[in-house]
Each structure stands twice: as C-alpha cells, then as structure tokens.
Amino acid sequence: MSRLRLHDQGEDDDPLAGVANFFDLGIVFALGFMLAITTWVGLPELLDRRDVTLVKNAGSPQMEIIHKQGRKVERYKVTRQNLGGEGERLGIAYRLENGQVVFVPEAGESDH
C-alpha cells in the first residue's frame, strides 16, 4: 500500500513537459546560427564604431558601395547615367593583371 500512496502523491505525468526543453534548445540554436552567419559575412564591422567601406558585387552592373562613418551609413549604387561638370584631377587608376584596380594619387596631393 505504501507504493500506491507514493505514486498517487507524485506529480502527474505531462506528455508535453519535454516540449519546453526542445523550444529552449531551438532558440539557443537559432541565436548561435545567426551569430555565426553574422561573423562569417563580415557584418561585425558594421555593428561597432569603426569606419568601414564595403563593395558589393564589384565590377557588375549591380555594384553597390556601402560607407559607414560613425553611426552614419551611406549607400551608393552604380548607374549608367553620364555626369559632367568642373572638377580637379586627383590621381590615376590602374587595372592590374589580376583584375584589381589601384588608385595612385598624383604627387603633391594632400590627404583630405
């Protein structure tokens, strides 16, 4: 009889009690996955206070430049629109054999 009394006084068996643990595990897994993707893509630079310039789709018609300075983020998209006007020559750009473009300021130019 003592066994029967212990069993009757125990908690009811809830078949959904383990589901809460799976939900918690899923939340932890999702947050870890988002953190890993953010780190892999290189977005932590956009989250801190450093100045960053990113070029997306370089060399394609959908090229986009993202410049972050402090908390201000600017996006520039490449267009086929021709521009004209007055200006000053800043330097010369060279395309290397491997496809990289190097900008060389002209002598006597000061950094702005």
C-alpha positions in Angstrom: 0.0 0.0 0.0 2.8 2.4 0.6 3.9 2.2 -3.0 0.4 3.1 -4.1 0.3 6.1 -1.9 3.7 7.4 -3.2 2.5 7.0 -6.7 -0.7 8.8 -6.0 1.1 11.7 -4.3 3.6 12.2 -7.1 3.2 14.7 -9.9 1.0 13.9 -12.9 2.9 12.8 -16.0 2.6 15.5 -18.6 3.4 14.2 -22.1 4.2 17.8 -23.3 6.7 18.6 -20.4 9.7 17.9 -22.7 8.4 20.2 -25.5 9.5 23.2 -23.5 13.1 21.9 -23.4 13.0 21.5 -27.2 11.8 25.0 -27.6 14.6 26.4 -25.5 17.1 24.4 -27.4 15.7 25.7 -30.7 16.0 29.3 -29.5 19.7 28.8 -28.4 20.4 27.0 -31.8 18.8 29.9 -33.8 20.7 32.6 -31.9 24.0 30.7 -32.4 23.3 30.2 -36.1 22.6 34.0 -36.5 25.8 34.9 -34.7 27.8 32.5 -36.9 26.3 33.9 -40.1 26.9 37.5 -39.0 30.5 36.7 -38.2 31.0 34.8 -41.5 29.6 37.5 -43.6 31.7 40.2 -42.0 29.0 42.3 -40.6 30.5 42.9 -37.1 32.4 45.8 -38.6 29.0 47.5 -39.3 28.0 47.0 -35.7 30.9 48.7 -33.9 32.2 52.3 -34.1 34.9 51.8 -36.8 34.7 53.4 -40.2 34.1 50.8 -42.9 33.6 50.8 -46.7 32.2 47.7 -48.3 31.9 47.0 -52.1 29.2 44.5 -53.0 29.1 42.9 -56.5 32.3 44.5 -57.6 32.6 45.0 -61.3 29.0 44.2 -62.1 26.1 46.5 -63.1 24.6 45.8 -59.6 27.7 47.1 -57.8 27.0 48.9 -54.6 29.3 50.8 -52.2 28.3 50.9 -48.5 30.3 53.5 -46.4 29.9 53.7 -42.7 31.4 56.6 -40.7 30.5 56.6 -37.1 26.7 56.0 -37.0 26.1 57.4 -40.4 25.7 54.7 -43.2 25.6 55.8 -46.9 24.8 53.5 -49.8 25.9 54.3 -53.4 24.7 52.4 -56.4 26.3 52.3 -59.8 24.3 53.9 -62.6 24.8 54.2 -66.3 24.0 58.0 -66.2 26.7 60.2 -67.6 27.8 63.0 -65.4 29.6 66.2 -66.3 30.9 69.4 -64.7 34.0 71.1 -63.4 36.5 69.3 -61.2 40.1 68.6 -60.4 42.2 65.6 -61.2 43.0 63.6 -58.1 45.2 60.8 -59.5 45.4 57.8 -61.8 43.8 54.4 -61.6 45.5 51.3 -62.9 44.0 47.8 -63.5 46.5 45.1 -62.6 46.7 41.7 -64.4 44.8 40.0 -61.7 41.8 42.5 -62.1 42.5 44.6 -59.1 42.2 48.4 -59.5 44.8 50.6 -57.8 44.4 54.3 -57.3 47.7 56.3 -57.2 47.3 60.0 -56.1 49.3 62.5 -58.1 52.4 64.0 -56.5 51.7 67.0 -54.3 48.2 65.9 -53.4 47.3 66.2 -49.7 45.1 63.7 -47.9 41.6 65.1 -47.3 
